[in-house]
Amino acid sequence: MTQPTTQPSMQHVTLAPQQAAAHLTPDVWRNANRMLVRKALAEYAHELIVEPTRIGDAPGEHHARYELRSDDGTSIYSFEARQLALRHWSIRPESIVCTRDGVQQPLDALAFILDVKSRLGIKEEMLPIYLDEISSTLYGAAYKTVKVGPDTPELLGADFQAIETAMSEGHPGFVANNGRLGFDAGDYRAFAPEAGSPIQVVWLAVYQDNAAFHCSDDLDYARLMDEELGAPTIARFREIVEAGGCNFDDYRLMPAHPWQWFNKLSIAFASYVATNRIICLGYGDDRYLAQQSIRTFFNLSDRSKRYVKTSLSILNMGFMRGLSPYYMSGTPAINDYIKDLVASDPYLQQQGFTILREVASLGFRNRYYETAVQADSPYKKMFSALWRENPLTLVGEGQRLMTMAALLHTDRHGRALLPALIEASGLSGQAWLERYLNAYLAPLVHCFYTHDLVFMPHGENLILVMENHVPVRAIMKDIAEESAILNKDAKLPENVRRLAVDVPEHVKLLAIFIDVFDGFFRYVNQILVEHGCCSEDVFWNAVAGCVARYQSEHPQLAQKFADYDLFAPEFLHSCLNRLQLGNNLQMVNLSDPAGNLKMAGNLQNPLAGRRAASQEAETAALAEAVEA
């Protein structure tokens, strides 16, 4: 018995030449460019890469007319915008006009990049790669505009995976956020999360001398394989290995992304394949769906099984999306440590906050590349995999799951999901926000002040547990690579020592200020204000109230609250697009998180001056509750 060697529908979508560009129609392309120019203007201005000039008033409260000139002064971009907290530009997309030498031009995101390229500061040799990423981002935006899928009203009742594949924006801060360089048009339709195409992973038998397996304390290799593959599939794989004259017990079974097998492993690892240190077993039986992080898969065939995450050597948002076998070796231990810390903390348990553990990892080491390259390199991250817990096991009766990125989602008709959720809940905007902040922000604040523990809590990394359209708990994922304890002297077990990082005191609180306030709340605030759900004051008062409430409940941490003041007048502005423009091949060195930062002055803290008002409101609410 042998596994079929080809299943084209699962490894690649074969397109007629015309199909590759069928969604690239003039109207769709014009809209994609308008929206990306809007984002580029807003995010570059936010990071002070460009500085638009106010030229007059515009209709609507707090709006004004602005213009931005090209580097050579021949092109002028004019638009109407409102500046919100955190130097956020809320731009009316329909108002953007480009003129060149006085003649109106169609909006063109690539032309805009070239018009301001001297201010972007990108190296000449990296500019074509950035333009490739912009083109790919536009290509994806056009596809997402025309694809069939649920709009905002349908998403209110949609299941976890329907919401996951409906997300259209990607990272809210990066302008070039859907580069995915390495995919062709068929790959895009087969593997991009928004395409929603089920796939089957390729399974490989890897020789144990080259492959290191690690797992959580409550798991082992045999149990993992039995639960993920089952006895019949394992027997089939054994037969394939032994038919080649090899001892099955000398190997580990390892999943690989289909794209990675055909484009990287079968070629760059050909020496290992030819000598039977890697044996291709074909496709597994289960069907998976790519998640927003693109290299993580949810099991559609059996929704009780774990996520699978694989190396994927495509370039996207400043990274080749590989997985380091060295980092993988410590992944389960780090996840166990943080899980135990969270589970033993009464406050976090009260909030229902938890993590999805990465419970097992396999990393294959290519000795050739290890010898050739001493420094960190994508060439050393081409072949690893991990298994992550399934969040569906954490859902109670009447609850459902939703990626937190959904709170920023706006459908093709301009209808935002967050206002729809608030309306469907029957709660006021303020009451809804208080519950959301209690589930999301309060645990993050607690982890920072009590444990010096920080995560990367952006929208795609959080799963919200929803009840009656209201968040009741938050589940954090992507733990091992994106968590840290901001205390280099923390007493930690040896196998999790890398968690402790040496970060300058003045940047520690950026884990909240930048990753939460600037990286997520800035966009939540815009959606609420633009859709008339609440004012900026209501939103930021709710945030301040959540922080003040936490601090009043934990007086023993008063000194730490003073040392790291969330109500400080301003904070350093660490910028994402500046990072990507500085090096769009590898923008971050994981071993030196603070050294990666690129600053653009300070941001005014929207919580400044709100502490007293928050405490008064909390006292009044408490008195009202007692009276009731």
N, C-alpha and C positions, 0 to 999 in steps of 0.2 A: 504494500500500500504506500503510495507517495502522495504528497501534497501537490496540487496543481501549481505549475510554475508561473502561470500568468493569470491575472484577473484585471484586465486593463481598466475596467470601470472603477476599480478600487485604488489603483496606483496612480492613475492619471486620467484626466478627462480629455478625450481625443476630440478636437474641434476641427470643423471645416475652417479654412482661412478667414472667411467672412465672420464666423461666429466669435472669433477672438476679439473683434472690435464692434460687435453688433450693438453694444450699449453706448458707443461713443457717437451720439447724435449731436447736432449743433446746439439744440436747446439744453440738453442735459449737460453738455460740456460747458456752456456759458454759465449755468447755475453752479456747477462744481468749482469753476474758477472764481466766481464772485464770492462764494462762501470761503474758499481758501485764502483769497486776498483779504477778506474781512478778518480771518483768523491771524494771518501774518501781520497785518497792520496792528491788531490788538495786542498780540503777544510780543512782537518786537518793540512796540511802544511801552508795554508793561515792563520789559527788561531794559529800557532806555537804549536799545540798539538804534532805534529811530525816535525822533521827537517831533511829532506833528505840531503845527502852529495853529492857534485859534484865529479864525478870520471873521467870526461873527456869531450871532445867535441863530438858533434853529427852533422850529416848532416843538412844543413839549417842555415840560418842567425839567430843568437842569441840563437840557441838551444844548449843544453848540455846534457850529460848523468849523471843521478843521481842514488843513491841507498838509500834504507831505510832498516835497520835491525830490526828484531823482537825483542821483549823485551829480549828474552833469547839468541839472536844472531844466532840461527840456521837457520832462514829463511831470505832471502834477496830479496827485491823487487827492481828491476832495471828498469829504464825507461828513455825516452827522453822527455825533456820539455823545454819550454821557459818561463821565468819569465816576466810577464807583470806588468804594473802599479798596485798599490794597493796590492803588494805581491801576485799577482794572478798567479797560475801555469797552464799554457796551456800545457797539457800532451798529447802526441801522444798515443792513446789507444792501437794501434797495437804493440807498443814498450815495453809494460809492461811485464816483465818476473819475475816469482817467482821461486826461488830455495830453497830447504831445504836440508841441509847437502850436497850441491853441485849438487843435483838432481833436474831437472826442475819439477815443480808442476803445475797442472791446477789452474787458478786464481779462488779464492773462497772468496767472500766478507765476509762471516761469519768467515772463518779462519783468514782473515786479521784483523778483529775486535779483535779476541782473540790474535793475534800476537802482537798487540799494546795496549792491554787493560790496562796495568799499566800506560801508558801515557794518556789514555783517562780520567782517574780519576773517572770513574763511580763506584758507590757503588756496592758491590757484589750482594746485593739483587735486584738491578735494572738492572744488566747486562742481565739476561734472558729476561726481557721485551724489552730491546734494541735489543737483537738478534731476538726476535719475530718481531719487527718493520723492521729490516733489511730483514728478510725472506719475510715478506709481501711486502716490497718495491720491492724485486726481483721477487716475484710472479706477481705483477702488471706490472713490466717492461717487463717480458716475454709475458704477455697477450697483452700488447700494441704493441709488435713487430709483432705479428701474426694476430691481429684483422684486419678486412676489414675496410678501411676508406680512406679518401683523403690524398694524399701525397702533398708535397709542391707545385707543379704546379697547382693542383686542388684547393688548399687553396687560391690561388690568386684571384679566383672568387667565393669563397664559402661564404655562408651567416653566420651571427653571430653565430648561434647555431652549425653549422657544424664545425666552427673553435673552438668553446668552447670545444666540445667533442673530437676534434682531438689532443688537447694538451697532450703531453706524459711525460714531465719531472716532473711536480709538482714544488715545491719550489726549486729554483736553488741552495740555500745555504745549506739546511739541507741534510745530508747524508741519514738519515732514514726519508724520507719525504712522504711515503705512507703506514704508519703503519696500520691505520684503524682497530685497534684491537677491536674485537667484531663482525665483519663481518665474515660469513662463505663464502664458495665458491659461493653458490647461491646468497647470499646478494651482493657479489662483482659484479656479472653480472647484478643484478637488480638495484643497487644503485650507483655504482662507476661512476663518470662523464664520464670516457673514454669508459664505456660500452655503453653509449648512449641509455639506455633502458627507454622508457616512463613509468611513474608511475602515480598512483592516490594517493593523500593524504587521510589519514583517518580523518574524521570529528567527533568531539566530542562536546557534549553539556556540558558546565562546569558551576557549580553553582556560581553565582555572588559573594557570600560571600568569595569564595576562589580565584576568578579570577579578576584581575584588568585590565581594558581596558584603553588605552590611545591613543590619536590620534592627528594629526596636527590640527592647527586652522581651516583649510579649509575642514575638513572632520568630519564625525560622524559615529557611529557604524552602524546605519541603512543604510546609504548610502554605506558604505564599503561592508556590506553583500549583499546588492542588486546588486552592481557592480561585486562582486567576485563570488557570488553564483547564483543570480537571483531568482525571485519569485517562480518558480516551485520547485526548490531544497529546498528553505527555507520552503515552505509549506510541503514538504515531511519530512523534519527534524522535523517540528512542530508536525506532526502526530505521529512520533516515540516517541517523548518526552511525548506527552499527552496520548499516549496509555499505558504508564507506570504509569499514574496517577500523572504526574508532570506538573507544570505550565511553559509553554515554556518561558514566559516573565521573569522568574527567572534565566534564563541561558544565557550564551554567547556561540556563535559557534566558535570553535577553531580547526585549522588544526594541525595534528601531522604526523610526518614521520612514514610510515608503520612499519619500523624496530623498532622505539621507542615504538609504541603501543604494538607490540607483545612481545618485549623483556624487556621493562621497565614499561610502564604505566599500562598495564593490570595486572602486578604483584606487583611492588613496590607501586602502587597507588590503590591496590585492595580494601582497606578500603573505599576509595572515590567512587570507581565503585559500590561496594556492597550497598552503602547507597544512590545511585543515585545522588551523587555530580559530578560524571562524567558519562555521558551516551554515549555509542558508537553508532554513527549514520551510520557507514559504510563508504564506499568510496564515494568521490565526483565524479562528472561527468567529470571534466576537467583532461586532461593528462598533466603531467609536465616532465621537463627534468632537472636532477641534474646539477648544475653548478660546476666549478672547486672547489669552496669552500665546496662542497659535501652536505651541509645541506640547501642550497639555491636552489630554483626551479623556472625555467622559464616556463610560461604557453604556452604549444603548441596548446591547443584547441582554445584559443583566445589570440593572440599575443599582444592585447591592454591591457590586464590585468596586474596586478602588480606581481612582484616576491613574493614568499612566502618563509620565512626562519623559520626553526623549530629546536628545540633541537634535538641532536643526540648524545647519550651517548656512542660513540666509542672513543678510545684513538688514537690521531693522532698528531704527531709533538709536544709533550710536553703538550697537552691539552686534557681533555675530552671535546668533542665538544657540550657542553650544551649551554643554554642561561639563564642568570640570570633574574628572574622576577623582581629583584630590579633594575637592570640596564635597563630593558625593560620599567620600569615606567617613566624614564626620556628620553627615546629614541626619541619620536616625538618632544618634546620641543627642544632638542639639535639640531635635524635636521632642525627644523624651524629657529632656531637662526642662524646656520651656512649658511643656504640657503639665509636668508635675508642679512647676512653680505656679502656673495659672490655676490648676485644680486645687491646690492647697491654700489659695488666697481667698478668704471669706468674702471680701468685697467683690472680686471678679466673679465669684460664683453667684453672688446675689444679683449681679448685673447680667448673668447668663453668658458672659463673654468666654469664648473658647477658641482653640486653634484646630486646624486640620493638620494632623501630623503627616510628615513624609516618613513613612514607616520602613521603607527598604530602598536600597540603592545598589546599582551595579555600574562599575566604571571600568572600561577597557583601556589599557595603557599601550599606546603605540611607541615602542622604544626608539624608532627612528626619529620621530618628531621630538621626543623628549631629549634625545642626545643633541639634536640640531639646534633646539631653541631652549635656552635656559629661562628666559623671562616668561611672564604670562602671555599666552598666545591662543588665538582661536584654533590653531592647528592641534593643540593639545586638549581640545574640548569637543571632539567630533563624535565620540562614542560613549555615552553614558545614559542611564535611565533611572527613574525613580518611580515609586508607587506612593500615592497620597490617599489618605482616608476620604471616604465618601460622605459629603455633608447631608445626604438624604437620611442617613441614620440618626441625625440629630433633630429631625422635624417631628413636632408633636401633632396631635389631632387639631385640625382646623388651621394649620400653619403651612406656609410654602416658602420657597427660597427665591431670592432675587439678588443678582449681582448689584453691588452698590453703585457701579457705573451707570445703572439704569436711572438713578436720580438725576443724571445730567442728560438723559436721552431726549432728543426732539425728533419726531418723525418727519417724513418727507413733506408733510403738509404744514410743518411749523408748530405742531401740537406737542408740548412738553409733557413728559410722563409724571414728573414730580407734582405739578399742580393737579393733575388728574387723580393721583394717589390721595392727595390731601382732601380733595372734594369727595372722593369715594369713601373715605374713612368716616366722614361725618364730623370730624374734629375741626376746630379752628386751626389756622396756619400755625399760630403760636403753640397750641397744645400738641400738634403733630410734631413740630420741631423739638419740643422738649422731650418727647418720647424717643425720637431719633437720636438726639444728642446724648441722652442717658444710655442708649444702647451702644453708641459708637464712640463719642468723644470721651465720656467719663472713664471708661476702662483704659483708654490710651493715656489720659492724664494720670491715672492711678499707676499704671505700669512705669511711667517716667519718674514720678516722684517717689514711689515706694521701692521700685526694683532697679532703677536706672535702665529700664528695658524699653527699647524702641523697636518699632516695626516699620515697614514701608506701607502705610495704610491708605494707598490710593484706591480709586473706585474698583478697579479690576481685582485687587487683592482682598477685598472684603465681600463676604456673602451675608446678606441680611436675612434674618428669619422674620417673615411678615405674618401678621395676624390682623384680619380685617383691614388690610392695606396700610398697616402701621408697623414700623420696625419694632420688634420686641427684644431681639438679641443680635449680636454681631459675631461672625465667625471669621477669624483671620487665617489667611493661607500664605503660601510662599515664605516659609519660615527660615530655613537654614541659610539661604543666601542673602536675605534682606532683613535680618534681625540683628540687634547688637545690644550689648550692655555697656553703657557709656561710663565705664569705670575700669581703667586698666589694672587696678589692684583688686578687682573683685575676686573673691575666693570661689573658684569654680573647679569642677572635676577636670582632669587633664584632657579628656576627650572632647570637652566643649570650650577649652580655653580661648579658641579663636573668637568666641562671642565677645570677649572683653576687648574693647578698642580704646585707643588713646586719642581723645578728642579735646581740643581746646575748650576751656570753660565757656567762652563767649559764643560758641556755636552749638552747644548741646541742645538748647531749647529750640533750635531750628527744626528738630525732629517733629515738633508740634507746629511752630510758626510757619515753616515752609511746606512740610509734607501734608499738613492738615489744613491750616488756614489758607495759605496761598495756593496749595496744590489741589484743594477740593472745595473748600467753603467759598472761595472766590467765585466759582462757577455756580454753586448752589444759590448764592446771593443774587447773582445776575438773573438766573431763571425766575426766582421768586419775585424780584422787582419788575422785570420785563413783563411778566404775566399777571401783575397786579395782585399777587397773593399776599404780600406784606411789604412793608418798607424796609430799607436797610437798617433802620434803628431797631425794628422788631426782630430782624434776624440776628444782628450782632448782640442785642440785649439777651436773646435766648442763649447764644454761645457764652456770653459773659456770665449769665445766670447759672449755666451748667458748671462752669469752672468755680464760681464763687460758692455754689452749693457744695461741691466736692471739698473745697478748702475749709469751709465751715464745719464739715463733718469729720475732718482730720486735723484738728489743732496741733497734734503732736509733730506735724510736718511743717510748722510755721516757718522755721528757719530756712527750710528748703524752698518754700514758696517765695520767700524774700530773695534768696540767692538766684532763683530761676523764676523771674517774675512774668507771668503770662499777661499781666496788665501793664507792662512796661510801655513807655510812649512809642517806641519804635524798635525795629529789629533788622538785622542784616538781610539783604535780599539776595538769596542764592538762586541762580538762574539756570533753567534747563536748556533753553535754546542756545544760550551762550556756550554751554557744555558741548552740545552736539556740533555746533559750528566750529568749536575749537578742535575737535577730532571726531569726525563722524564715522570712523572705523572702530574706535574703542574709546568712548568718552569717559569711562570711569575705571579706576584701578581699585578693585574691591579691597585690597590690602591697606589702602590709605583713604578712607572715606572723606575725611576733612580736607585732605590735599586736593581732592577733585573739585572743590567748590569754586564757582566763578560768580563773583559778586557784582551788583550794580547799585551801590549805595544802600540806603535804608528804606524800609517801608514803614509808613505810619501804622501803628497797631490799632485795628478797629476796636479792640477791647479797652484801650487806654481811656481812663475816666469813667468806665462803666462799672467799676467794682462796687462803689457805694450804692448806685442805682439798683444794681443786681441784688445787693443785700437787703435793701429796703423793699424791693418787690418780693423777695423771698419771705421776708418777715410778714408782709401784708398778706401774702398767699397762705402762710401758715396760720395767721390769725383768723383768716376767713374760713379755713378748713376746720379749725377748732370750734369756731362759732357755729358752723353748719352741723 
